[in-house]
Amino acid sequence: MMPVTNASRQTNTSDRVPSEGRTNRPRAREAPAELRVLQEAEEFATWLLQRTARWPKSSRATLTLRIEELALSVLDDLVQARYRRAGRADRLEAANLSLERTRYLFRIARNTQVCSARTQAQATKRIDGIGRMLHGWRSALRSTGDA
């Protein structure tokens, strides 16, 4: 029996993830970078909405609503940047600004004891990850002249 090396390995259809109603699609690590940042932003928005549902009603009309809207705005801007070529750089800049605003509002939520330190730390980690991917996308646009 011959040993299998990395060089001799080939991607086959068993490395693909089946999805409902579609043929096999590439795993996330094989997807383009802009799709990975979209996936992360979607997961963050879902996670955030689940967390903020448990926050005090006293902050619902102000802080909670604003944070939720910003997270959804990031996702909306990223979807538009992915599928609309015109204004792509502007959409990415708007998404980045919304991310930063979300980060600051999470600090306020923590300082006013609306959310726990753990929730703020998790949110900050997720925001940082999305921000890094977003920066990479923006840099790639600049280097290809699509910005």
Residue, then its C-alpha position, 0 to 999 in steps of 0.5 A: m500500500m502506497p502512502v498518501t501525500n499531500a501532493s497526491r491528494q486531489t479534491n473530489t466530490s466527497d469534499r463538497v457539502p450538499s445543500e438543499g435543492r442544489t448540486n454539491r457546492p464548495r466548502a467555505r474554505e474553497a469559496p471566494a473571500e467575499l462569500r466568506v465575509l458574507q457568511e460571517a456577517e450573516e452568522f454574526a447578525t443571527w447570533l446578535l439577534q438571539r442575544t439582544a432578544r434577552w436584553p432588558k426591555s428598557s434598552r429595547a427602543t434605543l441601544t438594542l434596536r440601533i445595534e441590531e439595525l447596524a448589524l443588519s446594515v453591515l450584511d446588507d452593504l456586503v450583499q450589495a457590494r458582492y452583487r453590484r459592481a457599481g459603488r462596490a468600494d463605497r458599500l464596503e466602506a459603509a459596511n466598515l463604518s457600521l462595524e465600527r459603530t456596532r463595536y462602540l455601541f457594544r462598549i456602551a451596552r457593557n458599560t451600562q450593564v445591558c450585556s455581559a462582559r462575555t457577550q461583549a467579548q464574543a461580539t468584539k471577536r466576531i466584529d474583528g474577524i469580519g473587519r479583517m476579512l472586509h479589509g482584505w476585500r477592500s485591499a484586493l479591490r484597490s490592487t486590481g483597480d476595481a475600487 
